[in-house]
C-alpha cells in the first residue's frame, strides 16, 4: 500500500511539473498599444512591440523585444 501511495504521489508531482510549459512572449508575439491625451500633441500615439528572438543576459535566458511607433502611415523601429 505504501508503494502505491509513493508511486501515485511522484506521478502527480511529475505531471504537474511537466504541464508547466507556459511561455510568456513567444517569438513572433505582437502587442499593439494606443496612447491617448486630452491635448493636441505631435507625439506618436500608436505603438507596436514585437518579440524578435531569444537571447541571454547574465546567464539568464531572455527575449529581445523591438519597439515601433506609427508615423507617416507606417511603423518605424525605435532604437533605444
C-alpha positions as protocol buffer text, in pm:
chain_id: "A"
residue {
  index: 1
  type: UNK
  ca { x: 0 y: 0 z: 0 }
}
residue {
  index: 2
  type: UNK
  ca { x: 283 y: 236 z: 84 }
}
residue {
  index: 3
  type: UNK
  ca { x: 450 y: 173 z: -253 }
}
residue {
  index: 4
  type: UNK
  ca { x: 128 y: 254 z: -440 }
}
residue {
  index: 5
  type: UNK
  ca { x: 94 y: 579 z: -244 }
}
residue {
  index: 6
  type: UNK
  ca { x: 454 y: 683 z: -321 }
}
residue {
  index: 7
  type: UNK
  ca { x: 421 y: 597 z: -690 }
}
residue {
  index: 8
  type: UNK
  ca { x: 97 y: 794 z: -713 }
}
residue {
  index: 9
  type: UNK
  ca { x: 248 y: 1091 z: -528 }
}
residue {
  index: 10
  type: UNK
  ca { x: 557 y: 1109 z: -750 }
}
residue {
  index: 11
  type: UNK
  ca { x: 346 y: 1060 z: -1062 }
}
residue {
  index: 12
  type: UNK
  ca { x: 127 y: 1358 z: -968 }
}
residue {
  index: 13
  type: UNK
  ca { x: 430 y: 1576 z: -889 }
}
residue {
  index: 14
  type: UNK
  ca { x: 594 y: 1482 z: -1219 }
}
residue {
  index: 15
  type: UNK
  ca { x: 276 y: 1555 z: -1418 }
}
residue {
  index: 16
  type: UNK
  ca { x: 231 y: 1894 z: -1254 }
}
residue {
  index: 17
  type: UNK
  ca { x: 585 y: 1992 z: -1341 }
}
residue {
  index: 18
  type: UNK
  ca { x: 557 y: 1859 z: -1696 }
}
residue {
  index: 19
  type: UNK
  ca { x: 245 y: 2067 z: -1764 }
}
residue {
  index: 20
  type: UNK
  ca { x: 418 y: 2392 z: -1666 }
}
residue {
  index: 21
  type: UNK
  ca { x: 509 y: 2484 z: -2024 }
}
residue {
  index: 22
  type: UNK
  ca { x: 357 y: 2832 z: -2039 }
}
residue {
  index: 23
  type: UNK
  ca { x: 586 y: 3062 z: -2235 }
}
residue {
  index: 24
  type: UNK
  ca { x: 548 y: 3434 z: -2189 }
}
residue {
  index: 25
  type: UNK
  ca { x: 617 y: 3629 z: -2506 }
}
residue {
  index: 26
  type: UNK
  ca { x: 675 y: 3353 z: -2761 }
}
residue {
  index: 27
  type: UNK
  ca { x: 882 y: 3456 z: -3062 }
}
residue {
  index: 28
  type: UNK
  ca { x: 660 y: 3641 z: -3307 }
}
residue {
  index: 29
  type: UNK
  ca { x: 418 y: 3771 z: -3043 }
}
residue {
  index: 30
  type: UNK
  ca { x: 292 y: 4124 z: -3114 }
}
residue {
  index: 31
  type: UNK
  ca { x: 133 y: 4380 z: -2882 }
}
residue {
  index: 32
  type: UNK
  ca { x: -34 y: 4699 z: -3003 }
}
residue {
  index: 33
  type: UNK
  ca { x: -74 y: 4998 z: -2775 }
}
residue {
  index: 34
  type: UNK
  ca { x: -271 y: 5319 z: -2822 }
}
residue {
  index: 35
  type: UNK
  ca { x: -183 y: 5629 z: -2626 }
}
residue {
  index: 36
  type: UNK
  ca { x: -445 y: 5894 z: -2563 }
}
residue {
  index: 37
  type: UNK
  ca { x: -401 y: 6252 z: -2446 }
}
residue {
  index: 38
  type: UNK
  ca { x: -653 y: 6526 z: -2377 }
}
residue {
  index: 39
  type: UNK
  ca { x: -449 y: 6783 z: -2562 }
}
residue {
  index: 40
  type: UNK
  ca { x: -325 y: 6805 z: -2918 }
}
residue {
  index: 41
  type: UNK
  ca { x: 26 y: 6670 z: -2949 }
}
residue {
  index: 42
  type: UNK
  ca { x: 254 y: 6577 z: -3234 }
}
residue {
  index: 43
  type: UNK
  ca { x: 380 y: 6279 z: -3034 }
}
residue {
  index: 44
  type: UNK
  ca { x: 309 y: 5935 z: -3182 }
}
residue {
  index: 45
  type: UNK
  ca { x: 5 y: 5766 z: -3033 }
}
residue {
  index: 46
  type: UNK
  ca { x: 17 y: 5416 z: -3178 }
}
residue {
  index: 47
  type: UNK
  ca { x: 290 y: 5171 z: -3075 }
}
residue {
  index: 48
  type: UNK
  ca { x: 380 y: 4811 z: -3152 }
}
residue {
  index: 49
  type: UNK
  ca { x: 601 y: 4571 z: -2955 }
}
residue {
  index: 50
  type: UNK
  ca { x: 735 y: 4257 z: -3129 }
}
residue {
  index: 51
  type: UNK
  ca { x: 923 y: 3963 z: -2977 }
}
residue {
  index: 52
  type: UNK
  ca { x: 1214 y: 3916 z: -3218 }
}
residue {
  index: 53
  type: UNK
  ca { x: 1442 y: 3642 z: -3081 }
}
residue {
  index: 54
  type: UNK
  ca { x: 1589 y: 3456 z: -2784 }
}
residue {
  index: 55
  type: UNK
  ca { x: 1894 y: 3597 z: -2610 }
}
residue {
  index: 56
  type: UNK
  ca { x: 2075 y: 3568 z: -2278 }
}
residue {
  index: 57
  type: UNK
  ca { x: 2183 y: 3824 z: -2023 }
}
residue {
  index: 58
  type: UNK
  ca { x: 2393 y: 3746 z: -1716 }
}
residue {
  index: 59
  type: UNK
  ca { x: 2338 y: 3372 z: -1767 }
}
residue {
  index: 60
  type: UNK
  ca { x: 1958 y: 3423 z: -1781 }
}
residue {
  index: 61
  type: UNK
  ca { x: 1754 y: 3343 z: -2088 }
}
residue {
  index: 62
  type: UNK
  ca { x: 1551 y: 3635 z: -2219 }
}
residue {
  index: 63
  type: UNK
  ca { x: 1359 y: 3762 z: -2522 }
}
residue {
  index: 64
  type: UNK
  ca { x: 1452 y: 4055 z: -2742 }
}
residue {
  index: 65
  type: UNK
  ca { x: 1157 y: 4292 z: -2786 }
}
residue {
  index: 66
  type: UNK
  ca { x: 1152 y: 4560 z: -3054 }
}
residue {
  index: 67
  type: UNK
  ca { x: 953 y: 4880 z: -3013 }
}
residue {
  index: 68
  type: UNK
  ca { x: 789 y: 5053 z: -3311 }
}
residue {
  index: 69
  type: UNK
  ca { x: 598 y: 5380 z: -3347 }
}
residue {
  index: 70
  type: UNK
  ca { x: 341 y: 5460 z: -3613 }
}
residue {
  index: 71
  type: UNK
  ca { x: 428 y: 5778 z: -3804 }
}
residue {
  index: 72
  type: UNK
  ca { x: 358 y: 5888 z: -4160 }
}
residue {
  index: 73
  type: UNK
  ca { x: 130 y: 5588 z: -4222 }
}
residue {
  index: 74
  type: UNK
  ca { x: 394 y: 5326 z: -4139 }
}
residue {
  index: 75
  type: UNK
  ca { x: 571 y: 5171 z: -3839 }
}
residue {
  index: 76
  type: UNK
  ca { x: 928 y: 5279 z: -3762 }
}
residue {
  index: 77
  type: UNK
  ca { x: 1158 y: 5090 z: -3525 }
}
residue {
  index: 78
  type: UNK
  ca { x: 1278 y: 5291 z: -3226 }
}
residue {
  index: 79
  type: UNK
  ca { x: 1647 y: 5249 z: -3145 }
}
residue {
  index: 80
  type: UNK
  ca { x: 1697 y: 5267 z: -2773 }
}
